[in-house]
Amino acid sequence: MNFPAIIPKPLSLEVIGQAFVLQAGTPIRFDPESAAARLVADLLRDWLLTRTGVRLPPPTAMGGNGQQTAIQFVRTSRSEGAPHPEGYRLAVKPSGVSIEAQELGGFVHGAQSLLQLLPETPDASGLVWRVPGVQIADQPRFGWRGMMLDTARHFFPVADIKKFIDTLATYKFNVFHWHLTEDQGWRIEIRRYPKLTSIGAWRRETVVGHASQSQVYDGRPHGGFYTQDELREIVNYAAARHITVMPEIEMPGHAQAALAAYPELSCTGTLLDVACTFGIIKEVYCAGNDATLDFVKNVLEEVLEIFPSAYIHIGGDECPKDRWQTCPKCQARIRALALKDEHELQSWFVRQMDTFLQARGRRLVGWDEILEGGLAPGAVVMSWRGEDGGIAAAKAGHDVIMATNKKTYFDHYQSADKEKEPLAIGGCCTLDNVYDYEPIPAVLSAEEAMHVLGAQGQLWSEYFGTWRQVEYMAFPRAAALAEVLWSPATGRDYADFRARLIPHLRRLDRLGVNYRKPE
């Protein structure tokens, strides 16, 4: 194996000489002109304590007296050779370590590479850690490197979410797409509509086995939600690690939990339970009801106060039109607007949300169904049903995030031998499938390819009843995707990745992160 074993593989890495010795008392210093450098210096001190047990002194500002600094964070400008805002340069020499970057992201990524250079154990004395001498110049290929987690089908507490964010930061992801509402649970406190959480956050029981094959239920209530204070805490926690949290508030489908709380927002007004099984459900928001539009806009107003992300995801997928076809209000809306059909009604609904978000300086993101019936110019398409939606969107001039169910759905089985795997939703997405993924479809021209912002992995939680199962399905596939999104496409080598992965699995063990052991 070629040492060092960094994932994702840096753009440029050169082994240059003797090791740097990390030990108690090693100083950390930061550029006093950079708040980002100071923040990451503090984080690195904590991270080193977690990984090595070595407690370093609190970081201090760099002085002007030329004093040698053991580990230093130095702010650079574009003219000094770090052109990418997430780029960094890392030099490890016997005399010290230097992490140079322009902005927070570069400092975080440089610190994470330094952590990955640490050996698995200290030297024979048990007191010092020898970090190999290297020179790294690095920057990402794509600006959008995301992971989506669904906490609506199954709820997971704040501590688990923070642990997930920390692991994403290890592999230089920069977007946490958080799926917060579903038929099976509403997980975000909306103060104007308290029944969303008092009723919508709890289901009576959960189907046992695969939903398509089972009529058996466990008889155990399941639920929970995040308060607005908890959500802000997580947003800030992620931001310090250069991860943007993008919320997803599903509409107009996947809304039964909300309709259980406020049945007047449906087409029928029927009293509903929060869904206890999984799949596509006919109960959706009534698109012909002005009160429904007021409701979702009021919800989004509170969402925007919590999440500063430039991008807000409104779902838009798998919305059956059955209720709209027989709803007097929806049919009246279609006639009044001279729409062709219910698909155009959904497109109209999405455009209302797009206009609302644009007026507040945000951009709408939706799954590729939002293309059906026409799409507002500023909307971003997340292509999940293969790549066709992403290709069509890019050719039409829309920005695209690739999220194909063939290569990035980590709720799929990890082996073709499904009998040896835990229950999953279906499909098969192996580690090498993920590593072989190319996010830019070959049919796109160079100009069209500029609309591909990046890609992300999906963790839908229908069959993730525990946090250990979330991690088992995420890792190490997320590490493979991280390399696809960060490192150059040329020179990608699966055998080399597998060799570098071995020490990473041992690091995950020490951090208490569960994972599936590759064959």
C-alpha positions in Angstrom: 0.0 0.0 0.0 1.2 3.5 -0.8 1.3 5.6 2.4 -0.2 8.1 3.3 -3.7 6.6 3.1 -5.8 9.8 2.6 -9.5 9.6 1.4 -10.5 11.4 -0.7 -7.2 11.2 -2.6 -5.5 14.6 -2.8 -4.9 16.4 -6.1 -1.2 16.4 -5.4 0.8 14.6 -2.6 4.6 14.3 -2.3 6.4 12.5 0.5 9.3 14.9 1.3 11.2 13.6 4.2 11.4 13.0 7.9 8.4 12.9 10.2 6.9 15.6 12.5 6.7 14.5 16.1 3.3 15.4 17.8 3.5 15.3 21.6 2.1 17.0 24.7 3.1 20.7 24.6 3.1 21.0 20.8 1.8 24.5 20.1 -1.0 25.3 17.7 -1.0 28.9 16.3 -3.3 30.7 13.9 -3.3 33.8 11.7 -4.7 36.5 13.9 -6.4 38.1 10.8 -8.5 35.0 10.2 -11.5 34.0 12.3 -11.7 30.8 10.3 -8.1 29.9 11.1 -8.8 30.4 14.8 -11.9 28.3 14.7 -10.3 25.4 13.0 -7.3 25.6 15.3 -9.6 25.1 18.2 -11.3 22.2 16.5 -8.0 20.5 15.6 -7.0 20.6 19.3 -10.2 18.8 20.2 -9.9 16.3 17.3 -6.3 15.5 18.2 -7.3 14.8 21.8 -10.1 12.5 20.6 -7.8 10.5 18.2 -4.6 10.5 20.2 -5.3 11.3 23.8 -2.6 14.1 23.5 -3.8 17.3 25.1 -2.2 20.3 23.4 -2.2 23.8 24.8 -5.0 26.2 23.7 -4.2 27.7 20.3 -2.6 31.2 20.2 -2.2 33.8 17.6 1.0 33.8 15.4 3.4 36.5 16.4 5.6 38.7 14.2 8.9 37.7 15.7 9.6 34.8 13.4 9.2 32.2 16.1 8.9 28.7 14.8 5.4 27.4 15.0 4.8 23.7 15.4 1.3 23.5 13.9 0.1 26.7 12.2 -2.9 27.9 10.2 -2.0 30.5 7.7 -4.4 32.5 5.6 -3.4 32.9 2.0 -4.8 35.0 -0.9 -5.6 34.0 -4.4 -2.4 35.6 -5.6 -0.5 33.2 -3.3 -1.5 30.1 -5.2 -4.6 28.8 -3.5 -7.2 29.7 -6.1 -10.1 27.5 -4.8 -12.0 28.7 -1.7 -12.0 25.1 -0.4 -8.4 24.4 -1.5 -5.5 24.1 1.0 -1.8 23.4 1.1 -0.4 21.1 3.8 3.3 20.8 4.6 4.5 18.5 7.3 8.2 18.8 8.2 10.2 17.9 11.2 10.2 21.6 12.2 6.5 22.0 12.1 3.1 21.7 10.2 1.6 24.4 8.0 -2.0 24.5 6.8 -2.5 27.3 4.3 -6.0 28.2 3.0 -8.1 31.1 2.0 -11.3 30.3 3.8 -12.9 28.0 6.5 -13.4 25.1 4.1 -9.8 24.9 3.2 -8.7 25.0 6.8 -11.2 22.3 7.7 -10.1 20.1 4.8 -6.4 20.6 5.6 -6.9 19.7 9.2 -8.8 16.6 8.2 -5.9 15.5 5.9 -3.5 16.0 8.8 -5.6 13.8 11.0 -5.6 11.1 8.4 -1.8 11.2 8.3 -1.7 10.2 11.9 -0.4 6.7 12.5 -2.8 4.2 14.0 -0.7 4.0 17.2 2.0 6.2 18.9 5.6 5.2 18.9 7.0 2.6 21.4 7.1 5.1 24.2 3.4 5.7 23.8 4.0 9.4 24.3 4.6 10.8 20.7 2.9 10.4 17.4 5.0 10.6 14.2 3.3 12.2 11.3 5.0 11.5 7.9 6.6 14.4 6.1 4.5 15.4 3.1 3.7 18.3 0.8 0.0 18.4 -0.3 -1.8 20.8 -2.6 -5.4 20.0 -2.9 -8.9 21.2 -3.9 -12.2 19.6 -4.8 -13.5 18.7 -8.3 -17.2 19.5 -7.4 -18.7 22.2 -5.3 -21.6 20.1 -4.1 -20.5 17.0 -2.2 -23.5 15.9 -0.2 -25.1 13.2 1.9 -28.9 13.0 2.5 -30.3 11.5 5.7 -34.0 10.8 6.2 -35.0 11.2 9.8 -38.7 11.3 9.0 -39.3 7.5 8.5 -37.2 6.9 11.6 -36.2 9.5 14.1 -32.6 9.8 15.5 -31.5 12.1 18.3 -29.3 15.1 18.1 -26.2 13.3 19.3 -26.4 10.9 16.3 -26.9 13.7 13.9 -23.7 15.5 15.2 -21.8 12.2 15.0 -22.9 11.9 11.4 -21.8 15.4 10.6 -18.4 14.8 12.1 -17.9 11.7 9.9 -19.0 13.6 6.8 -16.4 16.3 7.6 -13.7 13.5 7.8 -14.3 12.8 4.1 -14.7 16.4 3.1 -18.4 16.4 2.3 -19.8 20.0 2.4 -23.6 19.5 2.3 -25.9 17.7 4.7 -29.3 17.3 3.1 -31.7 16.7 5.9 -35.1 15.1 5.1 -37.4 16.3 7.9 -41.0 15.6 6.9 -42.8 12.6 5.5 -46.0 10.5 5.6 -44.6 8.7 8.6 -43.4 11.6 10.7 -43.0 15.4 10.9 -39.7 16.2 12.6 -39.3 20.0 12.7 -40.9 22.2 15.3 -43.1 24.9 13.6 -44.4 27.2 16.3 -47.3 28.5 14.3 -48.7 25.0 13.8 -48.0 23.0 17.1 -50.1 20.0 16.0 -47.5 19.2 13.4 -45.3 17.9 16.2 -47.9 17.1 18.9 -49.7 14.8 16.4 -47.6 14.6 13.2 -44.4 13.6 14.9 -45.8 10.3 16.3 -47.1 7.2 14.6 -48.9 4.4 16.4 -46.7 1.5 15.1 -44.5 0.5 12.3 -44.8 -2.3 9.7 -42.6 -5.3 10.3 -40.6 -6.6 7.3 -40.8 -5.2 3.8 -43.8 -2.9 3.4 -44.7 -4.4 0.0 -45.0 -7.9 1.5 -46.2 -7.5 5.1 -49.4 -6.8 7.0 -47.7 -7.3 10.3 -47.0 -4.3 12.7 -44.8 -4.0 15.8 -47.4 -2.4 18.0 -44.8 0.1 19.3 -45.3 3.9 19.0 -42.4 5.7 17.2 -41.6 9.3 16.9 -39.9 12.5 18.0 -39.0 15.9 16.6 -36.3 18.5 16.8 -37.0 21.8 18.5 -36.0 25.0 16.7 -33.2 25.5 19.3 -31.9 22.0 18.6 -32.0 22.6 14.8 -30.1 25.9 15.1 -27.5 24.1 17.3 -27.0 21.5 14.6 -26.8 24.1 11.8 -24.1 25.9 13.8 -22.3 22.7 14.6 -22.2 21.7 10.9 -21.2 25.2 9.8 -18.1 25.2 12.0 -17.1 22.0 10.0 -17.8 23.7 6.7 -21.0 21.7 6.1 -24.2 23.4 5.0 -27.5 21.9 6.2 -30.1 22.0 3.5 -33.6 21.1 4.9 -36.2 19.2 2.9 -39.9 19.9 3.6 -41.9 17.6 1.4 -44.7 18.9 -0.8 -47.2 18.4 -2.3 -46.9 14.6 -1.8 -45.4 12.6 1.1 -47.5 14.8 3.5 -49.8 12.4 5.4 -48.2 13.3 8.8 -49.1 17.0 8.2 -52.5 16.0 7.0 -53.1 13.9 10.1 -52.5 17.1 12.1 -54.4 19.4 9.8 -56.9 17.3 7.7 -58.5 20.5 6.3 -55.4 20.8 4.1 -56.2 17.6 2.2 -58.6 17.2 -0.7 -61.1 15.2 1.3 -60.8 16.6 4.8 -60.8 13.0 6.1 -59.3 12.3 9.5 -56.1 10.4 9.0 -53.4 8.7 11.1 -49.7 9.3 10.6 -48.7 6.5 8.2 -47.5 3.3 9.8 -46.3 1.7 6.6 -44.0 2.8 3.7 -44.6 3.5 0.0 -46.4 6.0 -2.1 -49.6 7.3 -0.4 -52.5 8.9 -2.2 -53.2 11.6 0.5 -51.5 14.8 -0.6 -51.9 18.5 0.0 -54.9 20.1 -1.8 -53.4 22.3 -4.5 -56.7 24.0 -5.1 -57.1 25.3 -1.6 -55.6 28.7 -0.9 -55.3 27.8 2.8 -52.9 25.0 1.8 -50.6 27.5 0.0 -50.8 29.8 3.0 -49.9 26.9 5.3 -46.8 25.7 3.4 -45.6 29.3 3.0 -46.0 29.9 6.7 -44.1 26.7 7.4 -41.3 27.8 5.1 -41.1 31.2 6.8 -40.1 29.5 10.0 -37.8 27.1 8.1 -35.9 30.0 6.6 -35.4 31.5 10.0 -33.6 28.3 11.2 -31.7 27.3 8.1 -29.5 30.0 6.4 -28.8 27.6 3.4 -29.1 29.3 0.0 -30.9 26.1 -1.1 -34.2 24.9 0.3 -35.5 21.5 -0.8 -39.3 21.1 -1.3 -39.4 17.4 -2.4 -41.9 17.3 -5.2 -41.5 13.6 -5.9 -43.9 10.7 -6.0 -47.1 12.9 -5.8 -50.1 10.8 -6.9 -52.8 12.8 -8.7 -55.7 10.6 -7.7 -57.2 13.0 -5.1 -56.6 16.0 -7.4 -58.5 14.3 -10.2 -61.7 14.1 -8.2 -61.2 17.3 -6.0 -63.6 20.1 -6.9 -61.1 22.8 -5.7 -58.2 21.3 -7.7 -60.3 21.0 -10.8 -61.5 24.5 -10.4 -57.9 25.7 -10.1 -56.9 23.8 -13.3 -59.8 25.5 -15.2 -59.1 28.9 -13.8 -55.5 28.8 -14.8 -56.2 27.1 -18.1 -53.8 24.2 -17.1 -53.6 21.1 -19.3 -53.8 18.6 -16.5 -52.8 17.6 -12.9 -49.1 17.5 -13.9 -49.3 21.2 -14.8 -51.1 21.8 -11.5 -48.2 20.4 -9.7 -45.8 22.5 -11.7 -47.9 25.6 -10.9 -47.7 24.6 -7.2 -43.9 24.3 -7.4 -43.6 27.6 -9.1 -45.5 29.3 -6.3 -42.9 27.9 -3.9 -40.1 29.0 -6.2 -41.4 32.5 -6.4 -41.8 32.6 -2.6 -38.2 31.4 -2.0 -36.7 33.6 -4.7 -38.3 36.7 -3.1 -36.4 35.8 0.1 -33.1 35.2 -1.6 -33.2 31.4 -1.6 -33.2 28.8 -4.4 -35.6 25.9 -4.7 -34.4 22.4 -5.0 -36.6 19.5 -5.9 -36.5 15.9 -7.1 -36.6 15.4 -10.8 -40.4 15.1 -11.0 -40.5 18.9 -10.7 -39.6 19.0 -14.4 -43.0 17.6 -15.3 -45.3 20.3 -16.6 -42.5 22.9 -16.8 -40.0 24.4 -14.3 -39.1 27.9 -13.1 -35.8 29.1 -14.4 -34.0 29.4 -11.0 -35.0 25.9 -9.7 -32.4 23.2 -9.1 -33.2 19.7 -10.1 -32.0 16.7 -8.0 -31.9 13.8 -10.5 -32.8 10.5 -8.7 -34.6 8.4 -11.3 -31.4 7.5 -13.1 -29.7 10.4 -15.0 -32.4 11.3 -17.5 -33.9 14.1 -15.4 -30.5 15.6 -14.8 -29.6 15.5 -18.4 -32.9 17.1 -19.5 -32.5 19.8 -16.8 -28.9 20.6 -17.7 -29.8 20.8 -21.4 -32.6 23.2 -20.5 -30.1 25.4 -18.5 -31.1 24.3 -15.0 -28.5 23.5 -12.3 -28.4 19.9 -11.4 -27.4 17.7 -8.5 -26.9 14.1 -9.4 -28.5 11.6 -7.0 -29.1 8.6 -9.2 -30.8 5.6 -7.6 -28.4 3.4 -9.5 -25.2 4.6 -7.9 -26.0 6.8 -4.9 -28.9 5.2 -3.0 -27.3 3.8 0.1 -30.6 2.3 1.3 -30.0 -0.4 -1.4 -28.4 -3.7 -0.6 -24.6 -3.7 -0.6 -24.3 -7.2 -2.1 -26.1 -9.2 -4.8 -26.4 -11.9 -2.1 -29.2 -10.2 -0.3 -29.8 -13.1 2.1 -26.6 -12.2 3.9 -27.6 -8.6 4.3 -30.0 -6.8 6.6 -33.4 -6.0 5.2 -33.3 -3.1 2.7 -35.7 -1.4 0.4 -34.3 -3.3 -2.7 -31.8 -2.8 -5.5 -28.1 -3.3 -5.2 -25.4 -0.7 -4.9 -21.9 -2.2 -4.1 -18.8 -0.3 -3.0 -17.3 -0.6 -6.5 -20.5 0.5 -8.1 -20.2 3.8 -6.1 -16.5 4.2 -6.9 -17.1 3.8 -10.6 -19.7 6.5 -10.7 -19.1 9.5 -13.0 -21.5 12.4 -12.1 -21.2 14.2 -15.5 -23.1 12.3 -18.1 -21.1 11.8 -21.3 -24.0 13.2 -23.5 -23.6 16.7 -22.0 -21.6 19.3 -23.8 -18.9 21.1 -21.9 -21.3 24.1 -21.4 -24.2 21.9 -20.3 -21.9 20.0 -17.9 -21.2 23.3 -16.1 -24.8 23.0 -14.7 -23.8 19.8 -12.8 -23.1 21.2 -9.3 -22.1 17.8 -8.0 -23.8 14.8 -6.5 -24.8 13.2 -3.2 -25.6 9.9 -1.5 -29.0 9.1 -0.2 -29.9 7.4 3.1 -33.7 6.7 3.1 -34.6 5.3 6.5 -37.6 3.0 6.0 -35.5 0.1 7.1 -33.0 1.8 9.3 -34.5 1.2 12.8 -31.2 1.9 14.6 -28.3 4.3 14.3 -25.9 1.4 13.9 -27.9 0.4 10.8 -27.7 3.9 9.4 -23.9 3.8 9.7 -23.7 0.3 8.3 -25.5 1.4 5.2 -23.5 4.6 4.9 -20.0 3.5 5.3 -17.7 2.8 3.6 -19.8 3.6 0.5 -19.9 7.3 1.5 -16.0 7.3 1.5 -16.1 6.0 -2.1 -18.5 8.7 -3.1 -16.4 11.3 -1.4 -13.4 10.4 -3.6 -15.6 10.5 -6.7 -16.7 14.0 -5.9 -13.4 15.4 -4.6 -10.6 13.8 -6.6 -9.9 14.2 -10.3 -11.7 11.7 -12.6 -8.5 10.7 -14.3 -6.3 8.3 -12.5 -9.1 6.9 -10.3 -8.1 3.4 -9.2 -10.4 1.1 -7.2 -7.6 -1.2 -6.1 -5.6 1.8 -4.8 -8.8 3.1 -3.0 -9.4 -0.3 -1.4 -5.8 -0.4 -0.1 -6.2 3.1 1.4 -9.5 2.1 2.9 -8.1 -0.5 5.2 -6.6 1.9 7.8 -9.7 4.0 7.5 -11.9 1.1 8.7 -9.7 0.8 11.7 -10.1 4.5 12.4 -13.9 4.2 12.1 -13.6 1.4 14.7 -11.8 3.7 17.1 -14.4 6.5 16.5 -17.2 4.1 17.2 -18.6 4.3 13.7 -20.3 1.2 12.5 -19.7 0.1 8.9 -20.0 -2.9 6.5 -16.8 -4.8 6.1 -16.0 -5.0 2.3 -15.5 -8.4 0.8 
